[in-house]
Amino acid sequence: MKPLLVFTTFNSKEEAFRLAEKLVEQKLAACVQVIEGVKSIYFWKGKVEREEEVLVIAKTTSDRYKELEAFVFNSHPYDVPEIVAVPVEEVLKEYFTWLKDSLK
């Protein structure tokens, strides 16, 4: 089991906070950060798009990832949501203990 940071974006802070709370309540993430004002530029359906989005960073573990991914995918308003997991190489031992305990 390894710590992961999982990133996704939303077009409204209400949707982002709703998902964040559900992830923590269902113990799919120990902590979720919601960052407003992210400027995204991306290629979609043949053209470059520019949008202001809300970035969500969920802190979880590798053994909870598939469940978290499925939940985000099924709850997300986007056709193809960004769901990107990044492994954490180093973490404070006490923080990782808290993270694992929070997901039980």
N, CA, C and O atoms as CSV, one atom per row, in Angstrom:
chain,resi,resn,atom,element,x,y,z
A,1,MET,N,N,0.852,-1.180,0.000
A,1,MET,CA,C,0.000,0.000,0.000
A,1,MET,C,C,0.897,1.242,0.000
A,1,MET,O,O,1.816,1.372,0.808
A,2,LYS,N,N,0.595,2.152,-0.938
A,2,LYS,CA,C,1.373,3.383,-1.066
A,2,LYS,C,C,0.444,4.583,-1.059
A,2,LYS,O,O,-0.716,4.471,-1.457
A,3,PRO,N,N,0.943,5.743,-0.608
A,3,PRO,CA,C,0.117,6.948,-0.666
A,3,PRO,C,C,0.004,7.454,-2.102
A,3,PRO,O,O,0.945,7.351,-2.890
A,4,LEU,N,N,-1.165,8.001,-2.425
A,4,LEU,CA,C,-1.409,8.574,-3.746
A,4,LEU,C,C,-2.051,9.942,-3.605
A,4,LEU,O,O,-2.779,10.211,-2.650
A,5,LEU,N,N,-1.766,10.804,-4.581
A,5,LEU,CA,C,-2.507,12.044,-4.770
A,5,LEU,C,C,-3.316,11.861,-6.043
A,5,LEU,O,O,-2.764,11.516,-7.087
A,6,VAL,N,N,-4.610,12.090,-5.964
A,6,VAL,CA,C,-5.481,11.918,-7.125
A,6,VAL,C,C,-6.070,13.280,-7.486
A,6,VAL,O,O,-6.693,13.948,-6.660
A,7,PHE,N,N,-5.858,13.670,-8.734
A,7,PHE,CA,C,-6.301,14.967,-9.226
A,7,PHE,C,C,-7.529,14.816,-10.114
A,7,PHE,O,O,-7.631,13.874,-10.900
A,8,THR,N,N,-8.459,15.755,-9.977
A,8,THR,CA,C,-9.585,15.886,-10.898
A,8,THR,C,C,-9.983,17.356,-10.913
A,8,THR,O,O,-9.561,18.126,-10.051
A,9,THR,N,N,-10.792,17.746,-11.888
A,9,THR,CA,C,-11.241,19.131,-11.985
A,9,THR,C,C,-12.746,19.178,-12.197
A,9,THR,O,O,-13.353,18.231,-12.698
A,10,PHE,N,N,-13.329,20.299,-11.806
A,10,PHE,CA,C,-14.760,20.550,-11.970
A,10,PHE,C,C,-14.961,21.959,-12.501
A,10,PHE,O,O,-14.065,22.799,-12.432
A,11,ASN,N,N,-16.156,22.203,-13.035
A,11,ASN,CA,C,-16.434,23.556,-13.513
A,11,ASN,C,C,-17.161,24.402,-12.472
A,11,ASN,O,O,-17.457,25.570,-12.724
A,12,SER,N,N,-17.451,23.828,-11.308
A,12,SER,CA,C,-18.050,24.633,-10.238
A,12,SER,C,C,-17.534,24.179,-8.878
A,12,SER,O,O,-17.244,23.003,-8.659
A,13,LYS,N,N,-17.430,25.151,-7.972
A,13,LYS,CA,C,-16.941,24.816,-6.632
A,13,LYS,C,C,-17.973,23.983,-5.876
A,13,LYS,O,O,-17.598,23.169,-5.032
A,14,GLU,N,N,-19.264,24.168,-6.159
A,14,GLU,CA,C,-20.293,23.386,-5.484
A,14,GLU,C,C,-20.135,21.892,-5.792
A,14,GLU,O,O,-20.198,21.056,-4.891
A,15,GLU,N,N,-19.928,21.567,-7.079
A,15,GLU,CA,C,-19.721,20.169,-7.456
A,15,GLU,C,C,-18.443,19.621,-6.829
A,15,GLU,O,O,-18.412,18.483,-6.362
A,16,ALA,N,N,-17.389,20.437,-6.822
A,16,ALA,CA,C,-16.107,20.010,-6.258
A,16,ALA,C,C,-16.238,19.715,-4.767
A,16,ALA,O,O,-15.763,18.682,-4.296
A,17,PHE,N,N,-16.879,20.615,-4.022
A,17,PHE,CA,C,-17.047,20.406,-2.586
A,17,PHE,C,C,-17.963,19.219,-2.300
A,17,PHE,O,O,-17.727,18.468,-1.354
A,18,ARG,N,N,-18.992,19.047,-3.101
A,18,ARG,CA,C,-19.913,17.913,-2.918
A,18,ARG,C,C,-19.148,16.590,-3.064
A,18,ARG,O,O,-19.288,15.685,-2.241
A,19,LEU,N,N,-18.345,16.496,-4.116
A,19,LEU,CA,C,-17.557,15.278,-4.316
A,19,LEU,C,C,-16.532,15.103,-3.201
A,19,LEU,O,O,-16.360,13.998,-2.686
A,20,ALA,N,N,-15.853,16.180,-2.823
A,20,ALA,CA,C,-14.824,16.107,-1.777
A,20,ALA,C,C,-15.404,15.554,-0.481
A,20,ALA,O,O,-14.817,14.675,0.150
A,21,GLU,N,N,-16.555,16.075,-0.093
A,21,GLU,CA,C,-17.181,15.605,1.150
A,21,GLU,C,C,-17.560,14.131,1.065
A,21,GLU,O,O,-17.374,13.386,2.028
A,22,LYS,N,N,-18.089,13.706,-0.077
A,22,LYS,CA,C,-18.470,12.305,-0.229
A,22,LYS,C,C,-17.253,11.390,-0.192
A,22,LYS,O,O,-17.316,10.307,0.389
A,23,LEU,N,N,-16.155,11.804,-0.800
A,23,LEU,CA,C,-14.936,10.984,-0.776
A,23,LEU,C,C,-14.443,10.769,0.646
A,23,LEU,O,O,-14.031,9.667,1.009
A,24,VAL,N,N,-14.488,11.831,1.452
A,24,VAL,CA,C,-14.032,11.717,2.847
A,24,VAL,C,C,-15.047,10.917,3.663
A,24,VAL,O,O,-14.663,10.043,4.440
A,25,GLU,N,N,-16.334,11.207,3.495
A,25,GLU,CA,C,-17.368,10.477,4.248
A,25,GLU,C,C,-17.315,8.973,3.973
A,25,GLU,O,O,-17.516,8.167,4.882
A,26,GLN,N,N,-17.045,8.597,2.727
A,26,GLN,CA,C,-17.019,7.186,2.359
A,26,GLN,C,C,-15.638,6.552,2.548
A,26,GLN,O,O,-15.415,5.400,2.177
A,27,LYS,N,N,-14.726,7.316,3.125
A,27,LYS,CA,C,-13.375,6.844,3.425
A,27,LYS,C,C,-12.621,6.382,2.181
A,27,LYS,O,O,-11.829,5.441,2.223
A,28,LEU,N,N,-12.890,7.073,1.071
A,28,LEU,CA,C,-12.116,6.839,-0.148
A,28,LEU,C,C,-10.911,7.757,-0.197
A,28,LEU,O,O,-9.941,7.487,-0.906
A,29,ALA,N,N,-10.975,8.842,0.558
A,29,ALA,CA,C,-9.858,9.779,0.699
A,29,ALA,C,C,-9.812,10.245,2.143
A,29,ALA,O,O,-10.848,10.420,2.785
A,30,ALA,N,N,-8.608,10.442,2.644
A,30,ALA,CA,C,-8.447,10.913,4.018
A,30,ALA,C,C,-8.606,12.426,4.093
A,30,ALA,O,O,-9.050,12.967,5.106
A,31,CYS,N,N,-8.238,13.098,3.012
A,31,CYS,CA,C,-8.286,14.553,2.948
A,31,CYS,C,C,-8.458,14.926,1.484
A,31,CYS,O,O,-7.901,14.277,0.599
A,32,VAL,N,N,-9.232,15.972,1.236
A,32,VAL,CA,C,-9.405,16.460,-0.127
A,32,VAL,C,C,-9.252,17.975,-0.108
A,32,VAL,O,O,-9.893,18.668,0.683
A,33,GLN,N,N,-8.411,18.468,-0.971
A,33,GLN,CA,C,-8.227,19.909,-1.102
A,33,GLN,C,C,-8.965,20.395,-2.341
A,33,GLN,O,O,-8.929,19.748,-3.388
A,34,VAL,N,N,-9.630,21.531,-2.218
A,34,VAL,CA,C,-10.381,22.140,-3.314
A,34,VAL,C,C,-9.748,23.499,-3.586
A,34,VAL,O,O,-9.711,24.366,-2.713
A,35,ILE,N,N,-9.253,23.672,-4.800
A,35,ILE,CA,C,-8.516,24.885,-5.166
A,35,ILE,C,C,-9.259,25.581,-6.308
A,35,ILE,O,O,-9.341,25.063,-7.421
A,36,GLU,N,N,-9.790,26.748,-6.013
A,36,GLU,CA,C,-10.540,27.499,-7.020
A,36,GLU,C,C,-9.598,28.338,-7.892
A,36,GLU,O,O,-8.453,28.605,-7.526
A,37,GLY,N,N,-10.116,28.742,-9.055
A,37,GLY,CA,C,-9.406,29.690,-9.906
A,37,GLY,C,C,-8.348,29.091,-10.806
A,37,GLY,O,O,-7.478,29.816,-11.289
A,38,VAL,N,N,-8.392,27.795,-11.047
A,38,VAL,CA,C,-7.417,27.147,-11.919
A,38,VAL,C,C,-7.785,27.458,-13.366
A,38,VAL,O,O,-8.939,27.291,-13.761
A,39,LYS,N,N,-6.832,27.899,-14.145
A,39,LYS,CA,C,-7.043,28.188,-15.566
A,39,LYS,C,C,-6.567,26.983,-16.372
A,39,LYS,O,O,-5.388,26.629,-16.339
A,40,SER,N,N,-7.491,26.361,-17.094
A,40,SER,CA,C,-7.150,25.171,-17.874
A,40,SER,C,C,-7.247,25.483,-19.361
A,40,SER,O,O,-8.204,26.104,-19.823
A,41,ILE,N,N,-6.246,25.042,-20.088
A,41,ILE,CA,C,-6.222,25.129,-21.543
A,41,ILE,C,C,-6.010,23.710,-22.035
A,41,ILE,O,O,-5.024,23.068,-21.671
A,42,TYR,N,N,-6.926,23.209,-22.863
A,42,TYR,CA,C,-6.867,21.810,-23.262
A,42,TYR,C,C,-7.472,21.630,-24.654
A,42,TYR,O,O,-8.212,22.484,-25.143
A,43,PHE,N,N,-7.147,20.522,-25.266
A,43,PHE,CA,C,-7.654,20.185,-26.587
A,43,PHE,C,C,-8.874,19.292,-26.422
A,43,PHE,O,O,-8.795,18.251,-25.770
A,44,TRP,N,N,-10.017,19.691,-27.014
A,44,TRP,CA,C,-11.244,18.906,-26.882
A,44,TRP,C,C,-12.074,19.042,-28.155
A,44,TRP,O,O,-12.387,20.145,-28.603
A,45,LYS,N,N,-12.421,17.888,-28.724
A,45,LYS,CA,C,-13.263,17.824,-29.920
A,45,LYS,C,C,-12.760,18.733,-31.040
A,45,LYS,O,O,-13.522,19.489,-31.643
A,46,GLY,N,N,-11.450,18.638,-31.301
A,46,GLY,CA,C,-10.863,19.325,-32.442
A,46,GLY,C,C,-10.462,20.765,-32.245
A,46,GLY,O,O,-10.025,21.416,-33.193
A,47,LYS,N,N,-10.601,21.283,-31.029
A,47,LYS,CA,C,-10.179,22.675,-30.837
A,47,LYS,C,C,-9.620,22.900,-29.435
A,47,LYS,O,O,-9.821,22.101,-28.521
A,48,VAL,N,N,-8.917,24.011,-29.305
A,48,VAL,CA,C,-8.334,24.386,-28.023
A,48,VAL,C,C,-9.404,25.098,-27.193
A,48,VAL,O,O,-10.037,26.047,-27.656
A,49,GLU,N,N,-9.590,24.634,-25.988
A,49,GLU,CA,C,-10.565,25.207,-25.059
A,49,GLU,C,C,-9.831,25.907,-23.921
A,49,GLU,O,O,-8.722,25.522,-23.552
A,50,ARG,N,N,-10.456,26.923,-23.380
A,50,ARG,CA,C,-9.933,27.642,-22.207
A,50,ARG,C,C,-11.071,27.765,-21.204
A,50,ARG,O,O,-12.136,28.296,-21.519
A,51,GLU,N,N,-10.837,27.275,-20.003
A,51,GLU,CA,C,-11.877,27.299,-18.976
A,51,GLU,C,C,-11.271,27.600,-17.619
A,51,GLU,O,O,-10.104,27.303,-17.363
A,52,GLU,N,N,-12.077,28.194,-16.755
A,52,GLU,CA,C,-11.703,28.289,-15.350
A,52,GLU,C,C,-12.319,27.094,-14.664
A,52,GLU,O,O,-13.517,26.842,-14.794
A,53,GLU,N,N,-11.502,26.354,-13.931
A,53,GLU,CA,C,-11.966,25.141,-13.261
A,53,GLU,C,C,-11.580,25.172,-11.788
A,53,GLU,O,O,-10.849,26.049,-11.326
A,54,VAL,N,N,-12.091,24.197,-11.080
A,54,VAL,CA,C,-11.773,23.991,-9.669
A,54,VAL,C,C,-10.996,22.687,-9.589
A,54,VAL,O,O,-11.482,21.639,-10.012
A,55,LEU,N,N,-9.784,22.757,-9.043
A,55,LEU,CA,C,-8.925,21.585,-8.913
A,55,LEU,C,C,-9.203,20.878,-7.594
A,55,LEU,O,O,-9.297,21.513,-6.544
A,56,VAL,N,N,-9.331,19.570,-7.661
A,56,VAL,CA,C,-9.550,18.740,-6.473
A,56,VAL,C,C,-8.375,17.784,-6.354
A,56,VAL,O,O,-8.026,17.091,-7.310
A,57,ILE,N,N,-7.765,17.752,-5.169
A,57,ILE,CA,C,-6.661,16.840,-4.889
A,57,ILE,C,C,-7.070,15.952,-3.718
A,57,ILE,O,O,-7.249,16.426,-2.596
A,58,ALA,N,N,-7.214,14.664,-3.996
A,58,ALA,CA,C,-7.613,13.705,-2.964
A,58,ALA,C,C,-6.388,12.927,-2.506
A,58,ALA,O,O,-5.593,12.465,-3.324
A,59,LYS,N,N,-6.243,12.785,-1.197
A,59,LYS,CA,C,-5.148,12.012,-0.621
A,59,LYS,C,C,-5.690,10.662,-0.198
A,59,LYS,O,O,-6.578,10.565,0.649
A,60,THR,N,N,-5.137,9.620,-0.807
A,60,THR,CA,C,-5.633,8.272,-0.576
A,60,THR,C,C,-4.473,7.287,-0.631
A,60,THR,O,O,-3.308,7.684,-0.612
A,61,THR,N,N,-4.801,6.003,-0.700
A,61,THR,CA,C,-3.776,4.968,-0.814
A,61,THR,C,C,-4.056,4.119,-2.047
A,61,THR,O,O,-5.171,4.101,-2.569
A,62,SER,N,N,-3.031,3.425,-2.498
A,62,SER,CA,C,-3.139,2.629,-3.723
A,62,SER,C,C,-4.219,1.555,-3.624
A,62,SER,O,O,-4.839,1.217,-4.633
A,63,ASP,N,N,-4.455,1.021,-2.444
A,63,ASP,CA,C,-5.483,-0.023,-2.314
A,63,ASP,C,C,-6.904,0.536,-2.371
A,63,ASP,O,O,-7.851,-0.233,-2.537
A,64,ARG,N,N,-7.077,1.842,-2.240
A,64,ARG,CA,C,-8.402,2.473,-2.330
A,64,ARG,C,C,-8.631,3.129,-3.694
A,64,ARG,O,O,-9.729,3.611,-3.973
A,65,TYR,N,N,-7.592,3.150,-4.548
A,65,TYR,CA,C,-7.673,3.906,-5.796
A,65,TYR,C,C,-8.803,3.469,-6.723
A,65,TYR,O,O,-9.576,4.315,-7.170
A,66,LYS,N,N,-8.924,2.194,-7.024
A,66,LYS,CA,C,-9.929,1.740,-7.994
A,66,LYS,C,C,-11.340,2.133,-7.562
A,66,LYS,O,O,-12.163,2.537,-8.384
A,67,GLU,N,N,-11.605,2.009,-6.275
A,67,GLU,CA,C,-12.917,2.388,-5.750
A,67,GLU,C,C,-13.126,3.900,-5.867
A,67,GLU,O,O,-14.203,4.356,-6.250
A,68,LEU,N,N,-12.083,4.675,-5.533
A,68,LEU,CA,C,-12.159,6.126,-5.667
A,68,LEU,C,C,-12.352,6.521,-7.126
A,68,LEU,O,O,-13.180,7.378,-7.437
A,69,GLU,N,N,-11.592,5.898,-8.017
A,69,GLU,CA,C,-11.708,6.198,-9.449
A,69,GLU,C,C,-13.128,5.947,-9.951
A,69,GLU,O,O,-13.700,6.787,-10.646
A,70,ALA,N,N,-13.688,4.811,-9.605
A,70,ALA,CA,C,-15.044,4.472,-10.047
A,70,ALA,C,C,-16.057,5.468,-9.491
A,70,ALA,O,O,-16.972,5.886,-10.201
A,71,PHE,N,N,-15.898,5.845,-8.237
A,71,PHE,CA,C,-16.823,6.795,-7.629
A,71,PHE,C,C,-16.755,8.147,-8.326
A,71,PHE,O,O,-17.787,8.733,-8.653
A,72,VAL,N,N,-15.538,8.645,-8.554
A,72,VAL,CA,C,-15.381,9.936,-9.228
A,72,VAL,C,C,-15.946,9.861,-10.644
A,72,VAL,O,O,-16.687,10.750,-11.063
A,73,PHE,N,N,-15.605,8.818,-11.374
A,73,PHE,CA,C,-16.080,8.675,-12.751
A,73,PHE,C,C,-17.608,8.673,-12.816
A,73,PHE,O,O,-18.201,9.350,-13.656
A,74,ASN,N,N,-18.235,7.913,-11.931
A,74,ASN,CA,C,-19.699,7.795,-11.943
A,74,ASN,C,C,-20.412,9.027,-11.394
A,74,ASN,O,O,-21.598,9.217,-11.661
A,75,SER,N,N,-19.711,9.865,-10.636
A,75,SER,CA,C,-20.308,11.061,-10.040
A,75,SER,C,C,-20.022,12.326,-10.833
A,75,SER,O,O,-20.627,13.365,-10.569
A,76,HIS,N,N,-19.128,12.261,-11.779
A,76,HIS,CA,C,-18.600,13.455,-12.438
A,76,HIS,C,C,-19.496,13.920,-13.578
A,76,HIS,O,O,-20.033,13.096,-14.318
A,77,PRO,N,N,-19.664,15.242,-13.728
A,77,PRO,CA,C,-20.502,15.757,-14.812
A,77,PRO,C,C,-19.812,15.759,-16.184
A,77,PRO,O,O,-20.497,15.856,-17.202
A,78,TYR,N,N,-18.487,15.656,-16.238
A,78,TYR,CA,C,-17.778,15.681,-17.514
A,78,TYR,C,C,-17.915,14.335,-18.224
A,78,TYR,O,O,-18.005,13.295,-17.570
A,79,ASP,N,N,-17.931,14.350,-19.562
A,79,ASP,CA,C,-17.945,13.115,-20.346
A,79,ASP,C,C,-16.693,12.290,-20.080
A,79,ASP,O,O,-16.758,11.075,-19.895
A,80,VAL,N,N,-15.550,12.975,-20.065
A,80,VAL,CA,C,-14.263,12.328,-19.798
A,80,VAL,C,C,-13.559,13.142,-18.705
A,80,VAL,O,O,-12.808,14.069,-19.008
A,81,PRO,N,N,-13.799,12.797,-17.452
A,81,PRO,CA,C,-13.171,13.567,-16.369
A,81,PRO,C,C,-11.682,13.258,-16.245
A,81,PRO,O,O,-11.227,12.148,-16.521
A,82,GLU,N,N,-10.952,14.264,-15.825
A,82,GLU,CA,C,-9.556,14.048,-15.465
A,82,GLU,C,C,-9.546,13.276,-14.154
A,82,GLU,O,O,-10.087,13.738,-13.149
A,83,ILE,N,N,-8.934,12.111,-14.166
A,83,ILE,CA,C,-8.696,11.351,-12.932
A,83,ILE,C,C,-7.272,10.836,-13.059
A,83,ILE,O,O,-7.010,9.852,-13.751
A,84,VAL,N,N,-6.356,11.519,-12.380
A,84,VAL,CA,C,-4.934,11.225,-12.503
A,84,VAL,C,C,-4.376,10.938,-11.115
A,84,VAL,O,O,-4.473,11.772,-10.214
A,85,ALA,N,N,-3.799,9.767,-10.947
A,85,ALA,CA,C,-3.189,9.395,-9.667
A,85,ALA,C,C,-1.680,9.496,-9.780
A,85,ALA,O,O,-1.071,9.003,-10.730
A,86,VAL,N,N,-1.094,10.145,-8.788
A,86,VAL,CA,C,0.358,10.326,-8.746
A,86,VAL,C,C,0.876,9.660,-7.476
A,86,VAL,O,O,0.440,10.004,-6.377
A,87,PRO,N,N,1.798,8.713,-7.614
A,87,PRO,CA,C,2.347,8.080,-6.411
A,87,PRO,C,C,3.225,9.056,-5.633
A,87,PRO,O,O,3.925,9.888,-6.210
A,88,VAL,N,N,3.171,8.933,-4.325
A,88,VAL,CA,C,3.984,9.762,-3.443
A,88,VAL,C,C,5.241,8.974,-3.109
A,88,VAL,O,O,5.162,7.871,-2.568
A,89,GLU,N,N,6.385,9.531,-3.427
A,89,GLU,CA,C,7.657,8.831,-3.203
A,89,GLU,C,C,8.098,8.872,-1.735
A,89,GLU,O,O,8.613,7.887,-1.204
A,90,GLU,N,N,7.896,9.991,-1.108
A,90,GLU,CA,C,8.303,10.160,0.290
A,90,GLU,C,C,7.172,10.820,1.048
A,90,GLU,O,O,6.490,11.697,0.518
A,91,VAL,N,N,6.967,10.398,2.296
A,91,VAL,CA,C,5.920,10.977,3.131
A,91,VAL,C,C,6.334,10.831,4.596
A,91,VAL,O,O,6.958,9.842,4.980
A,92,LEU,N,N,5.987,11.804,5.386
A,92,LEU,CA,C,6.244,11.732,6.820
A,92,LEU,C,C,5.543,10.491,7.378
A,92,LEU,O,O,4.357,10.276,7.127
A,93,LYS,N,N,6.268,9.695,8.118
A,93,LYS,CA,C,5.737,8.433,8.650
A,93,LYS,C,C,4.433,8.644,9.418
A,93,LYS,O,O,3.468,7.904,9.225
A,94,GLU,N,N,4.407,9.640,10.274
A,94,GLU,CA,C,3.222,9.908,11.088
A,94,GLU,C,C,2.025,10.329,10.217
A,94,GLU,O,O,0.882,9.977,10.507
A,95,TYR,N,N,2.308,11.089,9.146
A,95,TYR,CA,C,1.238,11.492,8.242
A,95,TYR,C,C,0.665,10.280,7.515
A,95,TYR,O,O,-0.551,10.162,7.363
A,96,PHE,N,N,1.535,9.384,7.070
A,96,PHE,CA,C,1.072,8.194,6.365
A,96,PHE,C,C,0.256,7.293,7.295
A,96,PHE,O,O,-0.724,6.684,6.866
A,97,THR,N,N,0.652,7.208,8.542
A,97,THR,CA,C,-0.123,6.443,9.525
A,97,THR,C,C,-1.518,7.046,9.672
A,97,THR,O,O,-2.514,6.323,9.680
A,98,TRP,N,N,-1.586,8.381,9.790
A,98,TRP,CA,C,-2.880,9.059,9.880
A,98,TRP,C,C,-3.709,8.793,8.622
A,98,TRP,O,O,-4.906,8.519,8.714
A,99,LEU,N,N,-3.085,8.873,7.466
A,99,LEU,CA,C,-3.766,8.658,6.194
A,99,LEU,C,C,-4.398,7.267,6.160
A,99,LEU,O,O,-5.582,7.119,5.857
A,100,LYS,N,N,-3.596,6.259,6.474
A,100,LYS,CA,C,-4.114,4.878,6.461
A,100,LYS,C,C,-5.224,4.689,7.492
A,100,LYS,O,O,-6.240,4.059,7.200
A,101,ASP,N,N,-5.035,5.231,8.697
A,101,ASP,CA,C,-6.041,5.092,9.745
A,101,ASP,C,C,-7.356,5.784,9.369
A,101,ASP,O,O,-8.432,5.326,9.755
A,102,SER,N,N,-7.269,6.871,8.628
A,102,SER,CA,C,-8.454,7.626,8.226
A,102,SER,C,C,-9.298,6.885,7.187
A,102,SER,O,O,-10.476,7.195,7.006
A,103,LEU,N,N,-8.708,5.927,6.521
A,103,LEU,CA,C,-9.401,5.192,5.472
A,103,LEU,C,C,-9.986,3.861,5.955
A,103,LEU,O,O,-10.544,3.102,5.163
A,104,LYS,N,N,-9.857,3.584,7.244
A,104,LYS,CA,C,-10.385,2.329,7.803
A,104,LYS,C,C,-11.859,2.450,8.106
A,104,LYS,O,O,-12.472,1.494,8.581
